[in-house]
């Protein structure tokens, strides 16, 4: 298979290794890393030797090591049970890995206290298959909830209580996803595609540096899914946001990602440029 032996990104060595140019004195990666012979970029995500088992026997993640440079769009593919969602959650320490090292947005979060970890997570937007919106509230109020990543209190729960600047920012985010005209409409009256656009606008409201999306269009029909995915990827690219998403749509993975990661039975089986992949060959990773 063409992906056998893949591990870290091309031209990358482990940022946790002693003497690595990105390893700060504290052990966490610094803000720059070698992406190629002439270009330096930071690493927004680096994991080494990530392992996770839920029953103490079968490994869901079995020694995953990879690094994601700032601004890169990465698609993660693999069959159900391959470890895609578990990997994303372990990278955020929403699930604690059994072993391995994790650096997120330039900070080693392996044993980071919860308060500091929340500060790092506040810079990461989440978009999932289930939109996780408050159905009885308007699209605008749901987008305002994204400001809770940096603020607290009732002012960031409902559009009627939010400061003018916050409402204006939320309206701008809705406008970017083409839904400003539906700002005051309850989200339980929206279509699936419209609801996912609200979820994307809510993530943008966080002013994220990094966005994670777990099968973001899996619940949508093909037409709506294509439309939402194209808009989503373009927003991430235009803002220079690092974008990692999982998908069973191989055409989406190739079209909207710079790089493709393939997992099989908890192991890294593929790591390569998305445009260089062939869908027929990629299907082998599901066998």
N, C-alpha and C positions, 0 to 999 in steps of 0.2 A: 504493500500500500504506500502511496506517496507521502503519507503523513507520519509514518513510523519514526520514532526517535525525537519528535518535537518536544521542546521543553520551554525555555525562556524565549522572549522575543528575539527576532533576528538582530544580531550585533549587540545583544544585551548580555551582561553577566549579572549574577545575583547582586542586588543592591545591599544585601546583608553580609556579603563576604568581606573579611578583613582586607583592608587596603583598597577596596573598591572606591573609585572617585566620588561616588554618591553617598558614601557612608559617613555620616557626621560623627563627631566625637561621641555622641550619646548612643550611637548604634542605629539611629534612624536615617533614612536616605535624606540627602540634602536636596536642594531645589533643581539641580541639573543632572542630566545623565546623557551618556553618549548614545545617540540614536543612529549615528552613521559617521562616516569619516569627516564630514564638514558641518553637521548640524547638531546642536545641543538642545535638548528639551528636558522638561522635568518628567518624573514618573508620578502619575496620579494614583496608581495602584501597583503594588508589588507583593506577590505572595511566594513563599518558599516552603515546600514540603507540607502542604496543607492536607490534613487528614481528619476525617470525621466518620464515626460509626454511631448509630443510634441503638444498636442492640449489643454492642461490644464484640461482635463477630464480623458481620459483613460490612466492609468499608464502603460508605457512600462516596467519600472522596479519598483517594489513595495516593497521596504524595504529589499534589498539584503544585507546580511552580510556573509562574509567568509574570510578566510586567506589562503595564499599559501606559504608554507615554501620554502626556497632556494633549488633549484635543483629538485623540484618536477615536474613531467609531469602531466598536468591536462587537461582532455577533457571536453568540455561543450557541452551538447546535448540539443535538444528541437526542437519543430516544428518551421516552419517559423512564425515570429512574436512573438516568445517567449521572445525575448529580448537579444539574445546571442551577436549579433554584437554591439548593443547599450551598453551592459554591458562592452565589451572590450574597446570601444571608450570612455566611461565615466571614466573607470579606468585610462586612459591616459590623461583625460581632453581634448580630441579631440572634445568631446561633453561635455558641462557643465551640470552636474547633477542638478536637482532641489534641492536636499538635500542629506545629508549623508556625510561620512568622508572617505577619501582615503589616504592610505600610500603606496608609491611605492618605492622599493629599500631602505627601511628604512627611508624615508622622507615623512612627511605629506605634500601633494601637494594641499590640499583643496583651499587655497588662495595664493599659491605660485606665485610670479611674473613671467612673461613670460620668462624672460631671464634665471632664475634659473630652470624653468620648462623644457626649451629646453635642459639644461644640463642633467637633469634627463632622459629625453626622449632619449637622445643620447646613453644611455646605453641599450636601448630596440630595438630589431630588429623586423621588421614587415614583414610578408609574407601573401599575400592575394590571393583570388581565381583568380583575374585578376592580372597578374604578374607585371604590372606597369613598364615595361621595355621600354627603348627608342629603338624603332624597327630599326631605321636606323643605330644604332651603334653596335659595336661588343659586344660579350659576355664579353670580358675583360674590355672594357670601362664601360659597365653596372655594373660590379662588383666593379670597382674603385669608382663608385658613392657612394658606402657604406661608403667610407672614409669621405664623406661630413658630416657625423654625428659629426666628431671631427675636421674637417678642412674646409676651404673655399677657393674659388678662382678657376680659370680655370684649374689649375694643377690637379684637382680632377674631371674633366669632361671627358677627353679623354685620351686614352692610350698613344698617341703620346706626350702628355704634362706632364704626370705623372712622378714624380721622380722614379728612379730605384727601390728603396725600396718599394714603393707603388705598382708598377707593379708586383714585385715579391710576395708581400703579396696577391695581387689579383689572381695571377696564383696559389698560394698555395690553396686559397679558391676554385678556379675552380677545382683543382686537387682533393680536398676532396669530391666534388660532381661528380667526374668522367667525367669532361668536359674539362680538360686541352687541349685536342687535338682540341677542337672547339673554342679556346680562341679568334681567330681573325675572326670568322664567325659572320655575322650580325644576330641579334637575330630574325629578321623576317623570317629567313630561317630555324629556329629550330622547332622541334616538340613541342607540348604542354608540355610534360614531361621534355624535355630539357630546355625549357624556365623557368619552375618552379624551376629547379635545379639552373639556373643562379640567380633567385630571392633569393634562399636560400643562395647561395654563396655571394650575395650582402649583405644579413643580417649578415653572418659570418664576412664579411669585417669590420663591425662596432665594432667587438670584444664585442658583447653584453653580458650582465649578464642575460638577460631575453629576450625571444622571444615569440611573439604573432603571431598566425597564424589563420586567419579567413577562414574556409573551404578551406584549401590550395590545396586540390586535387579534388574539386568539378567539375572543368572544364575538368578533365582528364578521359580517358577511364579506366575501372576497373584495367586492367593490369598495366598501367602506374601509376595510382593512388596508387596502392599497393606498387610498387617499390619505388616511390618517398617518400611515407609516412614512409616506413621502413627505408630508408636512413636518412630522416629528423630526426626521433625519435632517431636513433642511434647516429647521430652527437650531438644532444642535450645532450644525456646521457653521451657520452664519454667526453664532455667538461664541464659537471656539470652545464649546463645552465637550468634555470627555463623555462619551456615550457608550455604555455597555448594555446590550439587550440580548435576551434569549428568544429563540424563535424556532418553530417547526417548519416555517416557510423558507425553503432553501433559496428561492428566488429573491425574497426580501433580504436574506443574509448576504447574498452576493451583491445586490443592487445598492443597499443602504449602509453597508459597513466597509471600512478600509481593510479590516482584518477579520479572519474567521478562526474561531477556536472550536474544536470538536472534542466532546467528552464521550467516552464509552466505558461503562462499568466503573465510573469514578476515576478514570485515568485520562490524561491528556493525550489524545490521539492525533490531533491536527492543530497546527498553528501556522497560518500562512496568509498571504494577501488574498482578499476576497475575490478580486477580479481575475485572479489566476486559477480559480477553482472551476471544476466542471460538475454540474448538478448530478449527472449520472454517476460519477465517481463518488461524490459526497454521500449519495444514498447508501453506500457500503457501510458508512459509520452507524447506520441504524440496524444493520444485520446482526 
